[in-house]
Amino acid sequence: MKKLRYYLVAATMLLGAAQINAQVKKAPDYKKMGCATIEPTTTFAFDTTGKGRGLADNYYLWDNGKTIIVRIMNTGNSKYKELVKKYAKEWEKYANIKFQFVETGNSHVRVILTGNDGGGNYSRLGTQALNVPQNEHTLHLDTTSFVSPEYTYTAIVHEFGHAIGLMHEHMSPTSGIKWDKNRVYASYKLLQGWDKEMVDAQLFRKFNVSYTNGSKYDKLSIMHYPISRWETLDGYSVDWNYSISQGDKDLIGSLYPKKGNRINEVPRFTVSDFSKMDVENSVVKKGVSFYPSFTINTAGKEGRVYYLAIFTDENGNMFETKSENYKVFGAAGTSKTTVLAPGQKIEFNKGKHDMELFIPTSDIPENIRNKNVKAIFYVFLYDNDELKIVYSSTAVNCNMAR
């Protein structure tokens, strides 16, 4: 068995949270503040029409012209709440999107304001926020990082940049940053408790260059975090960026154009209303059937989706399998694939079983047959030779005993 969070890796896909640390300008002993934004892909779209543009994952962009409903979940400091509402709307100046703040009801983005909890700042990337239950937040702001008016602005605008699909600029494959890795490893182990694998994934990881088309890295981007001279071999550094750069404006304006069409349109699929996954172990069928109940919405362009059900234990470990026909990422599970056109809303297993994922008993590892295990439902998008995660459910119980 292998840990699920380390094992769901294909040649072009990595699951995981990309936490980015930033240093506060001024005092050298100021504790680093984290920006833990979920960036679980190796595919992104660079703007292709100009210089100095940043990164964005087009697969997680909202529809152009979208009104994004935002709810601040906690009462908190009223002053900070008003600043969040004010600074989030900075993106509306350059992008064809709107943020509508509500006090109650369902929302696309949910903000929580906390202090002294060590949580740092982070946001779900774009439409990935839709995978989060309504009672949980999708964007976190640690108010202890609001050390000045300038940084308060930067922290809020930066996180809402993630909320509309922008990624961390230092991960640009064209940045050319020459990290002093040994010093950075030691520092982050001391300050954050991160091991080498965590630092590699969150600081040194670079994204696919296939969509750059010659566009350049933007060190002035508000999506860039500061880099101290000691963190690089050649003394390269990046100071705090306290404003939306011209590159940011150009990029977000091309991703959410107020006139014309979006650049680099891709399939953009989202899953909502996942309510359950029925599991039936049938003697007649001689196997196990999974019936996930969910709705899938498609936008952008036509794309291929994969629906997966994978066995796990209670700790999220998957089970290796010798089966050649029912193997998902080398583990015991089953899948189904289809091509979907944009502009659809399709409901599955709502009221009746109309979509089945099946695995024969003979292809289930012997050590878990007739035992109580769990299963997780996934949806992946396959496009441009890459896998993009669309949805993953919580684990559901599978009573394998007949």
SEROMAR-843912 format. One record per atom (N, C-alpha, C, O, CB): x, y, z; residue in one letter. Coordinates in steps of 0.1 Angstrom, whole numbers, plus 5000, padded with zeros to 4 digits. Each point is the difference from the previous one (the first is absolute). Last residue first. Glycine has a CB too. Example, Ala and Ser with C-alpha at 12.3 -4.5 7.8 and 13.67 -1.06 7.14 Angstrom:
2
512849785071S
500950115000S
499250115008S
500550115001S
500749834977S
499149495021A
499150125000A
500950125000A
501050005007A
497149885005A
END
This chain:
402
479748975021R
498749964994R
499249935011R
498949954997R
502150024980R
503150425025A
499549875004A
498749974994A
499150095000A
502249935021A
501250394974M
500349904990M
499549865004M
499949914992M
502150225002M
497050415015N
499949885008N
500149884989N
499149974993N
499450145025N
503250424984C
499649894991C
499949875008C
501149945004C
500150184976C
498850465028N
500149865005N
499649914989N
499050024993N
500650055031N
502550424966V
498849945004V
500249855004V
501049944995V
497750224989V
504350345012A
499949864999A
498749955004A
499450055010A
503149934995A
497950504972T
500549945012T
499849854999T
499349954991T
500150255023T
501450054940S
499049995011S
500749965013S
501249975001S
497049974983S
503450344970S
500249885008S
499150005012S
499850105006S
502649894987S
498550274954Y
499249985013Y
500649875007Y
500449914993Y
497550204997Y
504150104971V
498850085000V
499349985014V
499550105005V
500349874970V
505549975002I
499049955010I
498850105000I
500250125001I
501649775013I
501649994945K
499750115009K
498949955009K
499049954996K
501650234987K
503449624979L
498849985009L
499950125010L
500950045006L
499449714992L
502050224949E
500150025015E
498749965007E
499050024995E
502850165001E
499249864955D
500949905006D
500250025015D
501049955005D
500150034972D
495750284999N
501350044996N
501149915007N
501050055005N
498250194992N
496549675026D
500150094989D
501450044997D
500850015010D
496950084996D
498549635029Y
501249974992Y
500050104988Y
499149994991Y
501049765016Y
497650225045L
499950054986L
501349974994L
501150025005L
497350165001L
499049585039F
501150074993F
499750044986F
499249944993F
502349925021F
496149975037V
499850044986V
501350074995V
500450095006V
497049934997V
501249615040Y
500750104994Y
499550034986Y
499449924993Y
502650025020Y
496949795038F
499650034986F
500850124995F
500150105007F
497549804997F
503349695035I
499950154997I
499750014985I
500549934992I
501250135026I
497849545025A
500350044986A
499850154998A
499250065007A
500049714985A
501649805049K
499550124996K
500350024985K
500849934994K
499450175029K
499049445010V
501050104996V
499350134996V
498850015002V
502849804990V
497549675031N
499550145000N
501150094997N
500950025008N
497349935008N
501549534967K
500350085011K
499450144999K
499650044989K
502649835014K
497949754965N
499249965011N
500450085013N
499849955011N
499849834979N
504150254975R
498749944997R
499349965013R
500649965010R
500249964968R
503750265018I
498950095004I
498649954997I
499050065003I
502650134994I
502649584994N
500150045014N
499050105004N
499850025012N
502649944986N
498149874956E
499549905009E
500050055015E
499149965007E
501749864977E
498850514973P
501049935008P
499449915010P
499150045007P
502550154989P
495749924960I
500250065013I
501149935008I
499949875000I
497750215000I
500549774958D
501150104998D
500250095012D
500850095000D
498649914976D
497249655021S
501349944997S
501250104998S
501149965001S
497549854988S
496850335018T
500649955012T
501449944997T
500950015009T
496849955001T
500550424957P
499749865004P
500849965013P
501150055003P
498649904972P
498550555012I
501349925000I
499649865004I
499349985010I
502150234997I
496250304975F
499949865004F
501449945000F
500950034991F
496849954999F
499050505008L
501449964999L
500149865006L
499649985012L
501250264990L
494850064976E
500649905009E
501549994997E
500550004989E
497449875011E
497250444993M
501550004996M
500749915010M
500050025012M
499950214978M
495449845013D
500150014985D
501550024996D
500350014988D
497550095011D
498549805044H
501349964996H
500250004985H
499649914993H
500649955028H
496350465008K
500149864995K
501549984996K
500750104998K
496949904993K
501250395034G
498749935000G
500049864994G
499249925004G
499850304994G
504950054990K
499150085008K
498649945000K
499350024990K
502050195005K
503149684982N
499649925011N
499250095010N
500149995012N
501849874986N
500450444968F
500149855000F
499549955014F
500350065010F
501749954974F
497750464980E
499849945013E
500249854999E
499449934991E
499150265016E
503250274963I
499549865000I
500049955015I
500950015007I
500149954970I
499550494989K
499849975014K
499449865001K
498849994996K
500950265010K
503250074953Q
499149895005Q
499950005016Q
501050045006Q
499549834973Q
502450394987G
498650055001G
499049905005G
498850024998G
501850134985G
503949694990P
499750115010P
498550035001P
499249964991P
503150135004P
499349404994A
500050134993A
499850115010A
499449985011A
499749924968A
503149605029L
498950085002L
500250144992L
501150055000L
498549845023L
502249554980V
500350134995V
498750095002V
498949964996V
502849954987V
500149645047T
499150054989T
500550134996T
500750075007T
497349805001T
503149665027T
500450124993T
499050044989T
499449914994T
503050055011T
498749725044K
499250024988K
500350134994K
500350105007K
497949765002K
503849765032S
499950134993S
499149994988S
499749894995S
502550185013S
499949675042T
499449994987T
499750144995T
500050105007T
499049684999T
504549935032G
498950104998G
499449984986G
500449904993G
500650265023G
503749735016A
498849934997A
498850114999A
499850085009A
501049725004A
504350344974A
499349955012A
498649944996A
499650024988A
501650165025A
502150054958G
500749895006G
499349945011G
500549905007G
501550204986G
496250264982F
501250055005F
500849885008F
500650035010F
498450214991F
496849574987V
500050154999V
501350055007V
500149995012V
497350024987V
500249504980K
501250065007K
499950154998K
499950054988K
501549745009K
496349774984Y
499450085010Y
501150065010Y
500149965011Y
497749914987Y
503449854965N
498850064995N
499350105009N
499350094996N
500449714990N
504249915024E
500450094989E
498850084995E
500250104993E
501549735001E
499649955057S
499150004988S
500550094990S
500550115003S
497649845012S
503849975029K
500649944989K
499149994987K
500449964989K
500849905028K
499250515027T
499349904993T
500849934989T
500850074994T
497150055012T
502150235043E
500749964988E
499249884994E
499549915007E
502750185001E
495750295024F
500449865000F
500649964986F
499350024990F
498949925027F
501450555015M
499549924989M
500649865000M
501049975007M
498650234979M
499650185055N
501049924993N
499249924989N
499049935003N
502550055017N
496650315015G
500250054986G
501049934992G
500450044989G
499050185020G
498849685036N
501050105000N
500350064987N
501050084998N
500049815021N
496049744988E
499550125008E
500950115001E
499750115003E
499049735010E
501849854944D
499749975014D
499650125007D
499850114994D
501849705006D
497450114947T
501050055010T
499749945013T
498949945003T
501550274985T
498249774954F
499949945014F
501250065008F
501150024996F
497849774996F
498650444965I
501249945004I
499949955015I
499550085008I
501850074976I
496150064968A
499749955013A
501249925005A
500349904993A
497150105003A
501450394962L
500849895006L
499449975014L
499450095007L
502649994981L
497350194960Y
499449975013Y
500649885006Y
500149904994Y
497750204998Y
503650274967Y
500149875006Y
499450005014Y
500350095008Y
501849874979Y
497750364964V
500049985014V
500149865004V
499649914992V
499050295010V
502450174954R
499849865004R
500050005016R
500950055006R
500149864972R
497450514987G
501149945007G
499749865005G
498849965001G
501950265006G
497850294964E
499849855002E
501249945007E
501250044997E
497449954982E
500850525031K
500149924988K
499749865003K
499949965012K
501850194979K
496650255038G
501250024993G
500049924987G
499450044990G
501849995031G
496049795021A
500150134994A
501350004992A
500849915001A
497950205017A
497649565014T
501150014991T
500050144993T
498950054998T
501049704998T
498349945051N
499750114991N
501250024991N
501250005005N
497350115012N
499249485017I
501150064993I
499650114990I
499149984993I
502149805010I
496949945045T
499750074988T
501350054994T
500950055007T
496850025002T
500949485025F
500650134998F
499550074987F
499349944992F
502749985020F
498449595018S
498950094997S
500650145000S
500550055010S
497849805001S
503649614982P
500250135006P
498950104995P
499650004988P
502849965013P
498449505002Y
499050094994Y
500250145007Y
499250035009Y
499149784986Y
504249664998F
500050135007F
499150104992F
500050004988F
502449965020F
498449474998S
499650114992S
500050135009S
499649995012S
499049864974S
503849615013V
499550125007V
499750114991V
500850044991V
500649895029V
498449514971G
500950115002G
499450115008G
498949995006G
502149954972G
496849665001K
501349965004K
501050115000K
501150004995K
498449784995K
495650205002K
500950074991K
501449955002K
500950024992K
497650185008K
498249625029V
499549984986V
501050064990V
500449934990V
497250075018V
503150075038V
500349864997V
499649974985V
500749934993V
499050005031V
501650574998S
499049914994S
500549864997S
501049984993S
497950224998S
501850295037N
500849884998N
499049894996N
499349955008N
502550125009N
498150504983E
499349875001E
500949894996E
500750004990E
497250125004E
501850445022V
500949894996V
499249875002V
499549975011V
502650164996V
497150454987D
499549875004D
501049894995D
500550014989D
497150075010D
503150455012M
500349904991M
499649865005M
500549955009M
501550184983M
496750445014K
500349875006K
500649924989K
500050034988K
498149995029K
501150454978S
499249985012S
500449865006S
499949995013S
498250154978S
503550294974F
500349865003F
499449975014F
500350065010F
501949944977F
497650424985D
498949935006D
500449855001D
499149914998D
499350254992D
504650084976S
499350065011S
499049905005S
499749894994S
500650344997S
504349864974V
499149905005V
499350075013V
500750065008V
500749744984V
501250384959T
499850005014T
499049905004T
499149974993T
501550285008T
502949924954F
498949925006F
500050015015F
501050005006F
499149844974F
502050364972R
499950045014R
498849945006R
498950044998R
502250184997R
502549784958P
498849945007P
500050045015P
501149995007P
498949814977P
502450554986V
500249865002V
498749945006V
499150075003V
503449965001V
499950454970E
498849935007E
500349855000E
500549954990E
497950235002E
504550244996N
500349875005N
498849935007N
500249955011N
502250124991N
496750434995I
501149944994I
500149855005I
499649985012I
501650244986I
494150074998R
501149965009R
501149944992R
499849924991R
498650055028R
498450384956N
500049875006N
501249975009N
501050074998N
497849854981N
498650575010G
500649894993G
500049875008G
499349995010G
502150184979G
498350265040K
499650004986K
500749884994K
501249975003K
498450284996K
501049805046K
498750084999K
499550024986K
498950034998K
501950095022K
502349465001P
500050124992P
498650075001P
498949945000P
502849954985P
501349765042Y
498750045002Y
499750134992Y
499950115006Y
500049785017Y
504249914972L
499349885005L
498650035002L
499149914998L
503050015013L
500750434976S
499949904989S
499349875004S
499449944991S
502750164999S
498850255042G
499150054990G
499849914987G
499050014994G
501750225014G
502449675027I
498649985005I
499050054990I
498949954999I
501950065025I
503850064966L
499649865000L
498649985004L
499249934993L
503150015013L
499550504994D
499849944986D
499649865000D
499149964992D
502750205001D
499150045049K
498850074993K
499849944986K
498849974997K
501650245017K
503549665010D
498849945006D
498750054993D
499149934997D
502150065025D
502950214965G
499849864995G
498849935006G
499349934993G
503250065005G
498650435018Q
499550014986Q
499849864994Q
499049984993Q
502050255004Q
498849785056S
501050044990S
499350024986S
498849954998S
503049945014S
496450175040I
499849914989I
500850054988I
499950124996I
497849835012I
504050155042S
499050044991S
499849904989S
501049924998S
499550325007S
502949755031Y
498850065006Y
498950054991Y
499150075004Y
502449995014Y
503049594988N
499350074990N
498650045006N
499249925003N
502049954978N
503950005042W
498549995000W
499550084988W
500550114997W
499549875028W
504749854965D
499550075011D
498449985000D
499549944991D
502450235009D
502449524981V
498750074996V
499450065012V
499849935010V
499849914971V
505749975001S
498950025010S
498850064993S
500150064990S
501749965028S
503549724974Y
498850064994Y
498950015011Y
499949915008Y
500749984970Y
504149945025G
499550125006G
498850064995G
499650115003G
502749935002G
499949544982D
500650114994D
499550145006D
500350104995D
499949774984D
498449695035L
501449984999L
500750134995L
501150025002L
498549744994L
495850235035T
500449974986T
501550004999T
500750065008T
497350044983T
499550005049E
499349894995E
500549964986E
499649894995E
498450175019E
503450335011W
500649885005W
499449874995W
500649905001W
500050235019W
497650314970R
501349984993R
500649865004R
500649934992R
499850325006R
494349805006S
501150075006S
501349964992S
500149894994S
498850115028S
495850034962I
501149915001I
501250085006I
500350104995I
498949764985I
494950185017P
501350055001P
501149895001P
499749895005P
499350315006P
496549724961Y
500350025014Y
501450055001Y
500849974991Y
497549865016Y
497750214953H
501449965003H
500250025015H
499550105006H
501449964971H
495250084999M
499949865003M
501449945003M
500149885002M
497950104983M
501250465001I
499650005014I
499849855004I
499849975011I
499050254986I
504849954965S
498749955002S
499650005015S
500849965009S
499449904970S
504150254999L
499250115006L
498649955003L
499250085006L
502250094982L
501949574988K
500450015014K
499250105008K
500150015012K
502249924981K
496949764962D
499750135005D
500350015015D
499249965009D
499050074974D
503049664968Y
499850005015Y
499950155005Y
500750094995Y
500649695007Y
497650104945K
501050015010K
499550005015K
498950045003K
502450094980K
497449654965S
499650105009S
501050005012S
500649905003S
497050094990S
502349694968G
500950125001G
499750115009G
500750095001G
499749854976G
497049645018N
500150074987N
500850135001N
499750094993N
498149815001N
500349755041T
500650135001T
500150084987T
499750125000T
501649795019T
497049634993Y
499150114997Y
500650145001Y
499350104999Y
498949755009Y
504149725000S
499349994987S
499150114997S
499850024988S
500449745015S
502750135037V
500350114992V
499250004987V
500250094992V
502149925018V
496849785042N
500249974986N
500250134992N
499250095001N
499449705002N
502650265049F
498949954992F
500349984985F
501050064995F
497550055021F
504449855034K
499750094988K
498949934992K
499949885000K
502550205000K
499849925054R
499349934990R
499750104988R
499850125002R
499149735015R
503250245027F
500949974989F
499349944988F
500649994989F
501249995027F
495950145027L
500950114996L
500749984986L
500050094992L
500349955032L
496649644997Q
499450125002Q
500850124996Q
499550114999Q
499349795019Q
502549634979A
498750014994A
499450145001A
499350044991A
500349725015A
504650135014D
500149984986D
498750034993D
499950064990D
501949775014D
498350185043V
500750124994V
500049984985V
499850104992V
501649945029V
497149595003M
499050115001M
500650134993M
499350064993M
499749845028M
503849724983E
498949974990E
499050125000E
499550044989E
500849715015E
503250255029K
500550034986K
498949984990K
499850094991K
502449845016K
495950185041D
501149924995D
500450034986D
499350094994D
499949735022D
498550515024W
499849934987W
501249914997W
501250045003W
497450154988W
500350145046G
499949865003G
499949914987G
499649895001G
499450175021G
501650444985Q
498749944997Q
499849865003Q
498949945001Q
501050224981Q
504250105028L
498950105001L
498649944998L
499050045007L
502650134986L
502549565003L
500050075013L
498750085002L
499450005010L
503150004989L
498249794960K
499849895010K
499950065013K
499349965009K
502049884977K
499650444978Y
498649975001Y
499849885009Y
498949995006Y
500850094971Y
504750075016S
499250115006S
498649965001S
499450025011S
502150144979S
501549544990A
500350025014A
499150105006A
499549985011A
502949954985A
497450014957Y
499549885007Y
500250015015Y
499049985008Y
501649884972Y
501250484993V
498550015001V
499449885007V
499150015008V
500950124971V
504649875013R
499750105010R
498550025001R
499550015012R
502650114983R
499549594972N
500349955013N
499750105011N
499549955010N
502349924979N
497450254965K
499149905005K
500449955014K
499149985009K
500449954968K
501050504993D
501049945009D
499249895008D
499650035011D
502050184990D
496849994949W
499849985015W
501349945006W
500649924995W
496950055001W
501250314960K
501149905004K
499949995015K
500850065007K
500750004973K
494950104978I
500550025014I
501049895004I
499749884999I
498150235007I
499549984951G
501549995001G
500550025014G
501250035002G
498950054975G
495349934999S
500550095010S
501550005001S
500650115002S
497349865011S
498849774960T
500950094993T
500650105010T
500650104996T
498049884983T
498149695032P
501249924995P
501050104993P
501149954997P
497449855000P
498050325045S
500250014985S
501249934995S
501150025006S
497750204995S
499649865045M
500049864994M
500150004985M
500049904994M
498750035025M
500950475009H
501349945002H
500149864994H
501149954997H
499350195023H
495550114982E
500850034989E
501449945001E
500749984990E
498150235008E
496349615019H
501250075006H
501050024988H
500449904993H
499250005030H
495250074963M
501049925008M
501250085005M
500150124996M
499149684990M
495150284998L
501450034999L
500949925009L
499649975011L
499850264982L
495649775004G
500849914991G
501450034998G
500749934993G
497250034996G
498550245040I
499550014986I
501049934990I
499950024988I
499050205018I
501949795041A
498649964999A
499550014986A
498949944997A
500850145027A
504750074987H
499949864999H
498649954998H
499749914993H
502350075022H
498650474992G
500549964987G
500049854998G
499749954989G
501850265012G
497349975040F
498950004991F
500549984985F
499249964992F
499550205024F
504549875018E
499249885002E
498850004991E
499649894995E
501150105028E
502250394975H
500749874996H
499149885002H
499949924990H
502350195017H
496350315009V
499949994985V
500749874995V
499549944991V
500550315008V
500249835047I
498649984996I
499949984985I
499449914995I
499850225025I
505049985000A
499549865004A
498749974995A
499749894995A
501650145025A
500550414972T
500749894992T
499449865004T
499849924991T
502350225007T
496450245026Y
499650004987Y
500549894992Y
499349934993Y
500650325008Y
501849805041T
498649965001T
499449994986T
499349914997T
500550195026T
504450084982Y
500049855000Y
498649955001Y
499749894994Y
502650115016Y
498450474991E
500449944987E
499949855000E
499649944990E
502050265008E
497450045042P
498950024990P
500549934987P
499149954993P
500150265018P
502949575030S
500050134995S
498950024990S
499549894995S
503050135009S
498149575020V
501050085008V
500150144995V
500650095007V
500649714997V
495949754992F
499750134996F
500850105007F
499550085008F
498249854987F
502349605013S
500950044989S
499750134995S
500750054991S
499549715003S
497250035040T
501350045005T
501050044990T
501150055002T
498549805017T
496049974971T
500150155001T
501350045008T
500350125000T
497249895000T
501249584966D
500550025014D
500350145002D
500950064995D
500149715005D
495749954965L
500850125002L
500450015015L
499150015008L
499850114972L
498949504980H
500450045014H
500950125000H
501050014993H
498749755014H
496549954960L
501050105000L
500250045015L
499150045007L
500350044969L
497449605014T
500949974988T
501150104999T
501049984993T
497149934995T
498449865053H
500550114993H
500949964988H
500549895000H
499450245022H
495749605000E
501450025001E
500550124992E
499450034990E
500849725014E
495350074997N
500350035014N
501550025002N
500450025012N
497549864995N
500249994951Q
499550135003Q
500350045014Q
500150125003Q
498249854980Q
504849674990P
498750015006P
499650145004P
500950085004P
499349685003P
503350144953V
500050015014V
498650015005V
499250084995V
503150035005V
499149894954N
500149865005N
499950005016N
500049905006N
501450044974N
498850464992L
498749944999L
499949865006L
499049945002L
500650194977L
504450145016A
499250035012A
498649934999A
499449985011A
501850244990A
501949774963Q
500249895010Q
499250035013Q
499849915007Q
502550044983Q
498150364972T
498849925001T
500249885009T
499049935003T
500350144975T
504550275027G
498950024991G
498849915004G
499650005011G
502150054971G
502149855048L
500350064987L
498850004991L
499549894996L
502950035006L
498050135054R
499849904989R
500250064987R
499650124998R
498849755016R
504150355028S
498749994992S
500049884991S
501049964995S
498850295006S
503050025045Y
499949904989Y
498650014994Y
499150055006Y
502649805005Y
502050345031N
499050044990N
500049894989N
501049954996N
499450305009N
501049675049G
500450064988G
498950044991G
498849985003G
503349904999G
498149895043G
499549944988G
500550064987G
500049944990G
498050015023G
502650145037G
501149944993G
499549944986G
500849934994G
500350025027G
496650305015D
499749864999D
501149934992D
500049884999D
497650165004D
501450455008N
500849935010N
499849855000N
500249935010N
499850275004N
496150054963G
501350065004G
500749915010G
499449935008G
499650294988G
496949804961T
500449955012T
501350075004T
500650074992T
498449715004T
496650184966L
501050095006L
500449955013L
499149995009L
500050214978L
498549594966I
500050005014I
501250095004I
501149994995I
497949775007I
497650144952V
501150065006V
499949995016V
499050025005V
501350144976V
497749614970R
499750035014R
501350045007R
500949925000R
497149924999R
499550104948V
501350025008V
499650045014V
499150085002V
502250004977V
495249814992H
501149934993H
501350015008H
500749905000H
498250164978H
496049935044S
501050094994S
501049914992S
500249895003S
499450295015S
495249825012N
501149934993N
500950104993N
499550114996N
499049695001N
498750385045G
499749924988G
501349944994G
501150035005G
496950124991G
502050335032T
499549865003T
499849934986T
500150064990T
498750025031T
503250364981E
500149965014E
499549865003E
500649945009E
499050304996E
502849994949V
498849975006V
500249965015V
501149965004V
497949964974V
503550324974F
500149965014F
498649985006F
499250094999F
503150025003F
500149884947Q
498850045007Q
500049945014Q
500049885002Q
498750144977Q
504750094977F
499949945013F
498850065007F
499950125002F
502649844999F
499049984944K
499550085011K
500049925013K
499749884999K
498950254985K
504049904962I
499349925011I
499550105010I
500450125001I
501149684995I
501650254962N
498550004999N
499449905009N
499449904996N
500950164980N
504450245031A
499449874996A
498550014999A
499450085007A
502549805003A
500950495005Y
500849944988Y
499449884995Y
500449954989Y
501650155020Y
496250145029K
500550114991K
500649954987K
499950064990K
500550075031K
498349585016E
498850044991E
500450114991E
499450014989E
499049925028E
504549925018W
500149924988W
498850034990W
500249984988W
500949845026W
499150385030E
501050054991E
500149934987E
500350064990E
501050015030E
495949815018K
499450064988K
501050074991K
499750054990K
498249985023K
503249785030A
499749894990A
499550064987A
500349954990A
499149905029A
501450445018Y
501249974992Y
499749884991Y
500749994989Y
500750095030Y
495050095009K
500650104992K
501149954991K
500050034988K
499450145030K
498649545014K
499050044990K
500650104990K
499849994988K
498349965028K
504549945022V
499949894991V
499150034988V
500349984988V
500149865031V
499850475015L
501250014992L
500049884990L
500450024989L
500950095030L
495349915013E
499850104990E
501250014991E
499950034988E
498650105027E
501849585021K
499049954991K
499850104989K
499949974988K
499049915030K
503950245018Y
500649914991Y
499049954989Y
500449984988Y
501249955030Y
496750345016K
500950084991K
500749914990K
500150044988K
500350125031K
496849655014S
499250064990S
500950094990S
499850004988S
498250005027S
503449555014N
500250155001N
499350064988N
500349974988N
501950005024N
495849555002G
501450064999G
499950155002G
499150065004G
501649764981G
496149795004T
499750145002T
501350085000T
500050104993T
497949835021T
501949624956N
500050045014N
499750155002N
500250084991N
501449735014N
498449994951M
499349905009M
499950055014M
499049975007M
501849854978M
499250414966I
500950005011I
499349935011I
499050045005I
502150184988I
498049744952R
499450025014R
501249995010R
500849915000R
497049994993R
501050164950V
501049995010V
499350025014V
499250105001V
502649984984V
497349824958I
499450035013I
501049975011I
500549895001I
497250054990I
502850204956I
500549905010I
499450045013I
500350115005I
501849854982I
496850124959T
499850065013T
500349905010T
499349905002T
499050264990T
503449854954K
499449945012K
499950095012K
500950085003K
500149714989K
501050254961G
498850085004G
499349955013G
498950055003G
500850004973G
503249605000N
500250144997N
498750075003N
498949964996N
502950004987N
499349595042D
499450044988D
500350154998D
499850085010D
498449744990D
505249955031W
498650015000W
499550044986W
500950054992W
499150025033W
504649644985L
499450134999L
498550005000L
499449904997L
502650174989L
501449565015Y
499350045012Y
499550145000Y
499750065010Y
501649775002Y
501349974953Y
499049905002Y
499250035013Y
498949945001Y
502749894988Y
502150444996N
498850024992N
498949905003N
498850024998N
502650094985N
502850095046D
499549874995D
498750014994D
499050025007D
502349875011D
503050474986A
498649975004A
499649864995A
500549964989A
498950285010A
505150155007L
499549874998L
498549995004L
499650065010L
502749844993L
500450564979G
500149905010G
499449874996G
499749974988G
500350215028G
502750234955R
498749965005R
500149885010R
501149945000R
497950134978R
504250244992G
499850015014G
498649965005G
499450075008G
502250124991G
498549924950K
501149975009K
499650025014K
499050065004K
502650024979K
495049774975G
500950115004G
501049965010G
500249885002G
497950274994G
498449564984T
499950124992T
500950125004T
500050104994T
497749835002T
501149615023T
500949994988T
500050134992T
500650004989T
498949765011T
499650025054D
499550094990D
501050004988D
501249995002D
497650155015D
500849425012F
500750135000F
499250094990F
499649954990F
502749955017F
496149655021A
500050074987A
500750145002A
499550085009A
498349814984A
502649585030F
499550145002F
500050064986F
500549954990F
500450065033F
499949485005T
499650074988T
499650145003T
499350025010T
500049774980T
501949865041T
501250044993T
499750074986T
500850014992T
500449805020T
496150145039T
500149964986T
501450044995T
500750085006T
496849954991T
499950085046P
500349854999P
500249964986P
499749884997P
499050095023P
501150445016E
500450004986E
500349864996E
501249974999E
499750275003E
497050075042I
499949874993I
500350024985I
499350064993I
499049865024I
503650395024T
499049994990T
500149874993T
501049954996T
499150305001T
501850035046A
499849864997A
498949984990A
498849975003A
502049975019A
502750425000C
498950014991C
499849864994C
500649974990C
499950285005C
502249975052G
499749904990G
498950054991G
499150065004G
501749765011G
503250435015M
498649985000M
499749914988M
500650024989M
498950215022M
505049875024K
499549994986K
498549975001K
499549925009K
502749994982K
500450365048K
499649874996K
499450004986K
499250084996K
500549855028K
503950434994Y
498649984999Y
499749864994Y
500649964990Y
499150295007Y
504649985011D
499649885008D
498549985000D
499549925008D
502550135007D
500350314961P
500649874996P
499549885008P
500149894995P
501950244997P
495350354998A
500849935010A
500549874996A
499249914995A
499550215022A
499350144946K
500550085011K
500849925010K
501250004998K
496850145000K
498349654967K
501050104998K
500250085014K
499150025007K
500350004968K
498949475020V
499550135002V
501250104999V
501049985006V
497149935009V
501249604959Q
500750075011Q
499450145001Q
499650064990Q
502549815007Q
495849644984A
500450134997A
500750065012A
499649975011A
498550064972A
500349454994N
500350095011N
500450134995N
500650024990N
500149795024N
496049784968I
501150094996I
500350095012I
499050065005I
500449934971I
498249515009Q
500050105010Q
501350094997Q
501149954998Q
497749905019Q
497949784958A
501250074997A
500050125010A
499450104998A
500749834978A
497549565023A
499950145003A
501350074997A
501049955005A
497150015012A
500149584957G
500550055013G
499850155001G
499750074991G
502049755008G
498749784960L
499150045009L
500750065012L
501049945004L
497349894988L
503150104955L
500449995014L
498950055008L
499650124998L
502949904996L
498849814951M
499150055010M
500549985014M
500549895003M
497650074981M
503649874972T
499850154998T
499150065011T
499450104997T
500949864979T
501049575023A
501250074995A
499850154999A
501050075001A
499549724986A
496749995050A
500249954987A
501250084994A
500550095007A
497049854989A
500449945056V
500950084991V
500149944987V
500449884999V
500950205021V
496749825028L
499250044989L
500850104991L
499750124999L
498249855014L
503849865029Y
500049904989Y
499250044988Y
500349954989Y
499949895028Y
500550395027Y
501250004992Y
500049914988Y
500950014992Y
500250035030Y
495150025007R
500450134997R
501450014993R
500350104994R
498449985025R
499449504997L
499250064988L
500650144997L
500150034988L
497949845019L
504949735014K
499250115004K
499450074988K
500650034990K
500950005030K
499649454977K
500750125000K
499150125005K
498849994998K
502649924983K
499249505020M
499250125000M
500950125000M
501150005005M
497049885007M
END
